[in-house]
Amino acid sequence: MMKRVVVVAFPTLLVLALLVLTVEPGKALTCPEAETLVFPCIGYLGGVGGAGPSVACCDGIKNLKSSTPTTNERRAACQCLKDAAIQFPALRDDLAASLPKRCGVDVGFNITKNIDCNS
């Protein structure tokens, strides 16, 4: 019974997160917004999402790129995602590091637990 609730709740949360998250032009991306953009990638990053990232995941990565046009904004988003990655023990660093490339986007940094966001 619990699995059904999780299965129904996850897609609902995903849709709500994507609908709610629209970063206003000129407004700095917050950590919760950066995490929400990458949220559709959780299954893939944990190695259970199939052969590649989903369309929703890649859309989030593309939105992350467009929401962080300056070096300082990219560094801040990098730090937010690094902090979130540390809290996700199932995260596979190899999949996380290759995620932007798999989505055809260069966000300016790799998403890993060990990245130096200031370089």
Secondary structure as the mmCIF struct_conf table of DSSP 4:
data_model
#
loop_
_struct_conf.conf_type_id
_struct_conf.id
_struct_conf.beg_label_comp_id
_struct_conf.beg_label_asym_id
_struct_conf.beg_label_seq_id
_struct_conf.end_label_comp_id
_struct_conf.end_label_asym_id
_struct_conf.end_label_seq_id
HELX_RH_AL_P HELX_RH_AL_P1 MET A 2 VAL A 20
HELX_LH_PP_P HELX_LH_PP_P1 VAL A 23 GLU A 24
TURN_TY1_P TURN_TY1_P1 PRO A 25 GLY A 26
BEND BEND1 LYS A 27 LYS A 27
HELX_LH_PP_P HELX_LH_PP_P2 ALA A 28 THR A 30
HELX_RH_AL_P HELX_RH_AL_P2 CYS A 31 VAL A 38
HELX_RH_3T_P HELX_RH_3T_P1 PHE A 39 CYS A 41
HELX_RH_AL_P HELX_RH_AL_P3 ILE A 42 LEU A 45
TURN_TY1_P TURN_TY1_P2 GLY A 46 GLY A 47
BEND BEND2 GLY A 49 GLY A 49
BEND BEND3 ALA A 51 GLY A 52
HELX_RH_AL_P HELX_RH_AL_P4 VAL A 55 SER A 66
TURN_TY1_P TURN_TY1_P3 SER A 67 SER A 67
BEND BEND4 THR A 70 THR A 70
HELX_RH_AL_P HELX_RH_AL_P5 THR A 71 ILE A 86
TURN_TY1_P TURN_TY1_P4 GLN A 87 GLN A 87
TURN_TY1_P TURN_TY1_P5 PRO A 89 ALA A 90
HELX_RH_AL_P HELX_RH_AL_P6 ASP A 93 ARG A 102
TURN_TY1_P TURN_TY1_P6 CYS A 103 GLY A 104
BEND BEND5 GLY A 108 PHE A 109
BEND BEND6 LYS A 113 ASN A 114
TURN_TY1_P TURN_TY1_P7 CYS A 117 ASN A 118
#
